[in-house]
């Protein structure tokens, strides 16, 4: 089974955002793999291994791909260090990309790679657009399951059962392969990913795995193809543009109220919350 995992580099969300001249100031930014994409890589690894034995399922392959500048190769190497098998970087500048351009490229990459499953993070934490997975499924005509909190790969690898958190509880969807899966943060809980190979009693550590020293050294030798958008016949140009960014207004100081009736009155009359 082959799984393709698109990833994106983003400025480290743990660092304070700086806005300068109506745009995010990326001077000296520390770039990391989008957290939800890290979860997607971890999901692919868990689906294609015996977690208890620490061994990959025979014939399994995980390909990671990113569309970005030369520096984005570092984030691909990070994914390779945790266990992905090979990488593809499509050279492009960040300002030349939007969801439409990314999807157009991924459609062609998928046509060339022919994966059984494409797993993406539900959204990138820089733009929070939550568009690529759904648009990709629409362009390909493939089944999709979004915001996955759990996933189980059937023993014959012909379908996946996906659990999604909804207002009323958990909704389960079964989709056939090939298909598109986008993952939420709970997908990296200890028992969220099952593949009918890893014993059901086995519990993964909570969260994505860290790269070992052995994995980091091995990643340097793993293949990484470098392509251009034109190699895939992509001539799409962005149809969205960033007009401006500004930080929200500072919050006013809180107030201490004497009793519940006073609180209710302030919420209704001043905060307009009820």
C-alpha positions, 0 to 999 in steps of 0.5 A: 500500500502506498500513502501520499502525505502532502505537508506544508512548512509554516512559521513556528506557531509557538513563537509570537506573531509580529505584524509589520506594514500590514503583513506578517513579519517573517524576518528570522522566522523559525519554519516547522512542519505544519502541526496537523501535517505532522499528525498526517505523517504519524497516521500514515506511519501507524497505518503501515506498520506493526507498532508493537514489533516496530516493523513496517508492513511488507510492500508499504511506502510513504511518500511526502510532498511539499510545494515551496522554496528550497528551504522547505526541503528541511521540513521534508527531511524531518518527515523522512527522519520519522519514517517516511520513505521518500520525498518530492519538493515542487519548487515554488515561492510561497506568494505564488501559491494558494489552495487552487495552485496546490490542488492543481499540482497535487492532482498531477502528482497523484496521477504520477504516483498512484497512491492508495490513500492521501492523508493531509492535515485538516488545515495549515495553522498559518492560513487556517483555510481548510480547503485543500483536502476537500478541493482535492477530493472534488477534483479527483472524484475520490471519496473523502473523510475529513477531520478524522479523530480515528481511522481503521484500515480494513484487513484487505486495505480496500477501505478505511473506517473513519471516526469524526467528532461532531456536535452530537458525538462521533460520526463514523464513515467508511470510504473505499481506497483510493480516497482522501483523508484529513486528520484532526489532533485526536488522531495521534491519541494512543488507540486512534489508528488501527490497521488490523496488524498492530495488536489492538492492545498496543498503545502508542505514545500520545502525539507524533513520534520524534525522529531518532538519531538513526532516523535523522542519519537515514533521512540524509540518504533517502531520495528527494525529487525536486520538480517544478510546477511546469513539470506537472503542466501546472499553469494555474495562478493564485486567485486569492491574495492577501490584502492586509493583516492586523492584530486584534484589539487588546482585550479590556481588563476583566471585572469583578461582580458582586453576585450572579444577577449583576453578572447576568445584567452586565452580560446582557447590557454591556457585553451583549452576550446573552 
